[in-house]
């Protein structure tokens, strides 16, 4: 007989992963240390591009290769190709 374990998810997210992370941080505060390696470049108008090359988590480097486009909506005179600046501020520490 095979036993299947049920995994609780919310919109594809597994909350138990957060619990495990909190437990790891309580045991070792270094698990909470993160550094993101990115550089924002102005493109034109209010649009800018931020490539994410890597991040360090608890002293361990992780390579990444994606970009965030920051822009304003057409109603404010730009191209609406990404979230506006105040939303981007939420991503920065």
N, C-alpha and C positions, 0 to 999 in steps of 0.2 A: 504494500500500500504506500502511495506517495502522499506526502503532506505538502500543501501549498501555503506559503506564508502570505497573509494579506498586508499590503503596504498602503497606508493611508496617505492620500495626496489631495491637494487643493489646487485646481487648475494646473496640474502637472508638477506641482512643487511638493516635496516631501518635508513636512514640518519637523520630523524627527531629526533631519540633518542639522537644523538650527540647534536643537537640544544637544546633539553630539558636539557641535562647535562650542556652545556655551560651556559644556562640561570640560572640554579640552582647554579653553581659555582659563577656567577656574583652576585647573591643575598647573597650567604653564602660561603666564601672561604674555610670553613671546608669541603665542598663537594669535594674538590680537593685533600684532604689528604688520602693517601693509604699506607698501610704497608703490605707486603707479608711475610708469615711465612713459611720458607723453609730451608732445610739444605742439602748441596751437599756432597755426599760420593763418593770417588773414588772406582771403581769396579775393573778394571784391564786395562792394556794398557793405552789408552787415554780415555777410557769410564768411565763416572761418572753418578750417578743417583741423581736426585733432587726431593724428594717428596714434594708436596705442600699440607700443612695441613689446612691452612686458610689464610684469609686476612682481614684486617680492612679497612673499607671505611667510612669516616666521623665519626669515633669513633664507628661504628657498626661492630661487628665481623661476618664473614661469613665462615662457615666450608667448606672445599674442601677436596677432596681425589683423587689426581692424581699425576703422576710422569713425569718428563722430563728426557729423556736419552740423554746424550751428548756423541758424539763419532766422530771419524775421518773416512774418507772413506777407503775402502780396499786398494786403491792405495797408501795410506800413512801408511799402515801397521796395520789397525784396522778393525773393523767389520761393519762399516757403519750403526749402529743401531739408530742413531739420528743425529741431526744437529751438525755441527762442532763448536768449541769453539768461533770463531768470531761471528757467528750467535747468540750464546747464550748471548754474551755480550750485544746484543741489548735488551735483556729481563731484564737486571739489571740496577738499577738506580745508 
